[in-house]
Amino acid sequence: MVVTRRKSKIRAVTSVCSLSDIENRALSIRLFDQTTWINMGDGRIINPQTKEIEALIKKFDEIRTATLPGKIVFAKRYNRWDPLCLVEKPYKIRS
């Protein structure tokens, strides 16, 4: 279990998040290059700014966070070389 201290909060991660978890649960994903992509639910994602469509498997290694509807983060990768993990206590992103 990895524990990270950020903004005086401790967020523990549990297990490794799989590609099927992202495909089935995520509404949107954010990559390390700060772009946001919307999950189409069929293994494809779309960038709303450029209207570019990519396969989710191509971008899986670049995912930083995955969110549920309501901007709730359920999976996070802290560094590019770390595995994408499920967050123990999902949290809401501030708007």
Residue pairs with C-beta under 8 A, 6 or more apart in sequence:
1 12
1 13
1 14
2 12
2 13
2 78
2 82
2 85
3 10
3 11
3 12
4 10
4 11
4 13
4 78
11 76
11 87
11 88
11 89
11 91
12 87
12 88
12 89
13 76
13 85
13 86
13 87
13 88
14 85
14 86
14 87
14 88
15 85
15 86
16 83
16 84
16 85
16 86
17 66
17 75
17 83
17 84
17 85
17 86
19 56
19 57
19 60
21 66
21 75
21 86
22 29
22 39
22 56
22 60
22 63
22 66
22 75
22 84
23 39
23 41
23 42
23 43
23 56
24 41
25 66
25 68
25 74
26 39
26 66
26 67
26 68
26 74
26 75
27 38
27 39
27 67
27 68
27 69
28 36
28 37
28 38
28 39
28 66
28 67
29 36
29 37
29 39
29 45
29 59
29 63
29 64
29 65
29 66
29 67
30 36
30 37
30 63
30 64
30 65
30 66
30 67
31 37
31 59
31 62
31 63
31 64
32 62
32 64
32 80
33 62
35 47
35 49
36 47
36 48
37 45
37 46
37 47
37 48
37 54
37 59
38 45
38 46
38 47
38 48
39 45
39 56
40 46
40 53
43 55
43 56
43 57
44 53
44 54
44 55
44 56
45 53
45 54
45 55
45 56
45 59
46 52
46 53
46 54
47 53
47 54
60 84
61 80
62 80
63 75
63 77
63 84
64 76
64 77
65 73
65 75
65 76
65 77
66 73
66 74
66 75
66 76
66 84
67 73
67 74
67 93
68 74
68 90
70 92
71 92
71 93
71 95
72 90
72 91
72 92
72 93
73 87
73 90
73 91
73 92
73 93
74 86
74 87
74 90
75 84
75 85
75 86
75 87
76 84
76 85
76 87
77 83
77 84
77 85
